[in-house]
Amino acid sequence: MKSVLKDLYNGDLCPVGQIVSKNTAYREIGRRISEEMGAWRKRLTEDEYKQLEKLIELRVQTIEMDLAASFEHGFKLGASLMIEVMSDDC
């Protein structure tokens, strides 16, 4: 059995790189985003499009922060559940 602790110690555990949505609509939405970005690229000047890309990058950064906070919260909740389950107080 693979050791999570060893993977963590060796730097082989990187959850953020392994998370892929299993939602069936994920790829379709990605395709639609690409099409829309192409349409905006044609509509806007080069400078305006760069501004749009900067805005989108800022939004991506906030989404990444939300995901990190959600992961941390979920991990702490799971650990708290395990502590409670393993305690004699149950």
Secondary structure, 3 states (H helix, E strand, C coil): CCCHHHHHHHCCCCHHHCCCCCCCCHHHHHHHHHHHHHHHHHHCCHHHHHHHHHHHHHHHHHHHHHHHHHHHHHHHHHHHHHHHHHCCCC
